[in-house]
């Protein structure tokens, strides 16, 4: 079994995990904005997410000889370590619920704000729990100022969302006032989109796209996407975001308990669950919960999403490759986070929760978020990102070394 044992190796794992975990939400959001049903996307995503855990377990978890203190993945499967397994599976359950919630919250609140709020809550709650579970191996005088930066980022994220929503309302109001036949034009957009969507995918029709950030862009986006948000309260999105933040706060401490047995739940002589075995059970429970919920959502969708069926899902190959890629990125990202956390402390590994830096980059580049917004929104946005940059640096500086 291969373990990351150096501080430098742990930080390298965290940085790579940061990129992976910040990129996969952008892919899921892109598919939703192109009209793919979230139930279809999440079913694809969850399969490759489990596949990543299996690959990690069969490679890193099997490298080298198995010892009593450090058994390989296969050796641990037959050991009496169910208390630790249950902790790992509980972490997978809350992660699955959190990811499922954010998939809908991204449509209502936006990729950048959802990631900032949920990640900040994860750090404020989860990092504090991990600090005590890790027997305080991280330097508190550095760690908790970093937590404070994340807490400030939550406040700034809420302000960014409020300001950007006001900007969008002003754009749509101005557009409506300038177009007396607004409803007729919106209907025309809908019909026009249905007629050319197939040709657009094949690249056969040259289309003049609306400029990002304009009222026309917002209307066209609403026509394409699978989750309709116009006329719905943003309270729904914020509620989903805060629920996801609570879920994300708990999965890392659960893995911490599974791999380090701080509560002494294992029988005497039974080795602790290695990080790769814990990650496998973690991902397995995540897969099962996602499978049950999303198959249910196919026939009983939430938030006005169109109904589907398992047969329709199997036939839907539009964007499936991207959904598979998203699952792999998330799976390997979580695995690298846990590998780094086992070496340098899970509290420091929560530095990967600065993933909104990456998500915001993709949000601006791919989706045109905050284009043509007010000066106030831009100031709040940059202030929010500055808090995240400061926070990730401080959390990494607090990294300790597990004895």
N, C-alpha and C positions, 0 to 999 in steps of 0.2 A: 504494500500500500504506500502510495506517495502522499506525503504531507508537506504543505508549505510551512516552513519553520522560521524563516528570516523575516525581519520587519520590511526589508525592501521587496521581497517576494509578495508579502501580504498587500503592500501598497500597490504593486503592479496588478494584482488580482482585482483590487478595488477600482482602479482606474479603467481596466478593461470592462469590468461589470458595469461601471457607470455609463460607458458608451452603449453597451448592449441594452441595458435597462431603460435608457433614455430614447432609444431608437425604435423599439418594438411598438410603443404606443402610437408613434407617428404612422406606422404602417397600418395598424388597425383603424386609425382615424381616416386615413386616406381611402381605405376600402369602404367605410361607411359613407364618406362623402361622394363616392362613386355609385352609391346605391345598393351595395351588397348588404344583405340582411345580417345584423349582428349575431343572430343565432348560428348562421352558417359559418361566419368567420371564427367565432369562438370555438366551435366544435373542431374546426381544422387546427386552430392554434393550440388547443389543449392536447392534441395527439402528439405533435412534435415537441411540445413542452415536456411531456413524459419521456419521449424518446431521448431528449438531451440528458435527462437524469440517468437513464439506462446506459447511455454511452459513457458518461462520466464514471458511473459505478463499475463498468466492465473494463475501463482503462485505468484511470488513476486509482480506483479502488482495488485493483488486482495486481498492480505493479509490485514486484518484489515478493519476498517470503512472508508468510503469515506468522505472527507471533502472538503470545498470550495477551500482551498489552495492546498490540496493534494488529488485530485480526483483519484479514482481507474481507472483501464484500461477501463472497460466497460462504466463508467460514462463519460470518455473523448471522446469516439467514437462519441457521438452526439453533442459535443460542437463545436462552431464556431472558430476553431483554424487552419484554412487552411493555413495561412502564415507559421506557424511553421511546419505543415505537409509537405509543399513543400520543406522547408529546409532539413527536415529529408529524404525525398525521393530523393532529389538531392544528398545527401551523399551516399545513396544506389546505385545510378546510377554510380558515380565515383568509388565506391568500386568494383562494378561488373566489370567495364571496366578494373580496375587495376588488379583484380584477374585473369581475362581472359587473359590479356597480360602476366602476370608472368607465367601462365601455359605453354606458349610456350617458354618464356625466360629461364626457368629452363633447358630446353633441350639444348639450345644453349650455355649458359654461365655457368651453374652449379647452384645448389641450394644455396650454401653458398654465392657466389658473388652477385647473384640476390637479395637475402634477405638483404645483407649488404647495397647495393647501394639504393634500394627502401626504406628500413627502415630509412636510414640516411637522405635521401631527405625528408621523412615524418617528421622527427624530426626538421630538419633545417627550413623547410617552415611551417609545421603544428603547431609545438610547438610555434613558434614566433607569429603566428596568434592567437593561443589559449591564449597565455600570455596576449595579449591586450584585447581579448574578455572576459577573466575572470577578468577584472578590476585589473590586476596585483597582484593577491592574492599570486602568487608564488614569491619566493625571487630571484630577477633578478641576484644578484651577485653570486648565486649558479646555477641558471637555465642556463644561457647563456654560462658559461664554459662547461657545459654538452653538450650543442648544438655544441660547438666547437669541442668536442671530437668526436661527430658523423660526423662532417664535415671532420675531419682528417681520420675517418674510411672509408669514401667514396674514398678518394685518395688511401688509402692502399688497398681497395678492388679492385680498377682498376688495381693496380700494381700486386696483387695476381693473378687476371685473366690473365693478360698479361704474367706473369711468368709461370703460369701453362699451358697456351696454348703453349708456347715455349717448355715446357717439353714434352707435348704430341706429338708435331710435331717431336721432336727429337727421341722419342720412335718409332713412326710410320716410320720415315725415316730410322732408324737403322734396324727395322724389315724388311722393304722393301729391303734394301741392302743385308740382310742376307738370304732372301728367293727369289730366282730367279722366282719361280712360285707363286708369291704373289697373282696375280689375280685369278689363278686357286684355290689357297687355300681359298681365300675369298668366291669364289663360292661354294666350298665344304662346308664351314661353313654354308652358307645360306641353302643349301639342307639338310644338316645334322640337322640343327635346326628345319626345317619344319617337318622332319620325326619323331623327338622325342619330340616335344613340348608338345603334349597331355600326353605322358607318364611321362614327367617331372612334370606336374601339379599333376598327380596322385601319384607321388613318386615311380613309378614302375621301373625306369631305373637309375642305379647308373652312374652318370656322373662326370668326373673329370673336375672341373671348372678351368678356367684360373685364375691365381693369380691377385688380384686387383692391378691396376696401371700399368700392363704390356700392351704391344702393342696388344697382342692377346686378352686380356680382353676388350680393347677399340673397337676392331673389332667385337667381339662377341656381345658387348653391342649395337653397331650400327645395327647389324643384327636383334636384338630382338625388339628394341624400335619402337614406332609408329611415332615419329617425327625424321626423318633422318637429321643429322647435318653435316656429312662428305661432304666436298667440298663447304659448304655454309659459307658466311662471318659472323664472329661473330658480325659485326656491326648490323646485324638484331637483335640479342639477346640483345645487349647493348641499342639499340634504344627502344625496347620493355620495357626494364628494367627502363630506364629513364622516359618513358611515364607512366609506372605504378607508379613510385615514385611521379610524379606530381598528379596523381589521388589519391593515398593514402594520400597525404598531405592535401587534401581538405575535406575528409569525416568526420574527427573528428571535425574540425571547424564548419561544417554544422550541426552536432548533437549538438554542443555547442550552436549555434544560435537557433536551434529548441527548446531546453530545457530551455534556459535562456532569450530569446527574448531581446538581447542587443540592437537591432535596433527598438524596440517598434512597431512591426508590428501588434500585437494583439489588438483587440478592448478593451476598458476599461471594466474591470470587468471579462474578460475572463481569466481563470487561465492558467499559462504556461503549455506547454506540459511536462508531466512527462517522465522520462527517458525510462520507459518501453513502453509507447505509441509511443514515438519517435523511439525507436528501432524496434518496429513492422512495422511501415511505412517504415523505413529505409530498413529493410530486405525484405519487400514486393516489393519495387521498384527494389532492387537488384535481386530478383527472376525473375521478369518480363523481365528485360533487358537480364539476362543470358539465359532465356528460348528462347527469340526471336533470339538472336545472335547464340546460339549453334544449334538450329534447322536449322537455315540458313546454318551454317557451316557443318551440316550433308551432305547437297547436294552441297554446294560450299565451300569446305575446303580451309584453308589457309596454306601456307608454305609447300606445297607438301604432306600434310596428306591425306591418302586415303579417298575416298568418302564413305558415308554410307547412311542410311535411318532411318526414325523413327521406321519402323518395325524391322530393324536390331538392333537398340538400345534397343527396348523392349525385344529382345531375348538374349541380351548380359548380362549374369549374372556373367561372369568371373571378379571378383574383385568388384562387385557392393556393397557388404557389407563394404569393405574398403572405397569406395567412400562415402557411407552414413555416416560412422564414421568421415571422414574428414569434411563433412558438419556440423555435430554436434559440433565437436571441434572448428571449426571456428566461428559458431554461438554463442556458449556459451562463447568463448574467447572474441568476440566483445562485447557481453552483459556485461561481467564482467569489461571490460575496461571502458565502459560508466558508469557503476555503481560506479566504483572507481573515475572516472573523475568528476562526479556530486558532490562527497563529497570533494575531495582534489584538484580539478582543473584539467581541461583537459590537460593543459600543462604538469603537473606532470604525468598524466596517460599515456602520450606518452612514458613513460619509457618502456612500453610493446614493443616498437619498437626495443628493444634489443633482440627480438625473433631470430635473426640470431645466437645467442649463442646456442639456442636449435636446430635450423635447421642445423647448422654446425656440431653439435654433431651427429645428425642422418645422415647427409651427409657422414661423415667419417666412422661411424659404419655400416650403411646399404649399402652405394653405393661405398665405397672405394675411395671417393674423396681425392685427394692429396697423394694417396699411391705412393711410389717410386718417389716422386717429388724431385726437386733439393733443396739444402740447402737454397738457396735464397727464394724459394717459402715458405718453412716452416717458415723462419724468418718473412716474410711479413704476413703470415697467423696468427702467434701468436701475432704480433704487432697489427693487425686488431682486434683480439679478445680482447686484452688488452684494446684497446680504447673503445670497447663496454662495457666491465665490468666497466670501469671508468665512462662512460657516464650514464649507468643505475643507478649506485649508486648516482651520482650527481643529476640526475633528480628526484629520489625519495626523496633525502634530501631537494629538493626545494619545496616539497608539502606544500601547505597552507591549509586553511579551508574556505569553502564558507559560507558566513554569511546568 
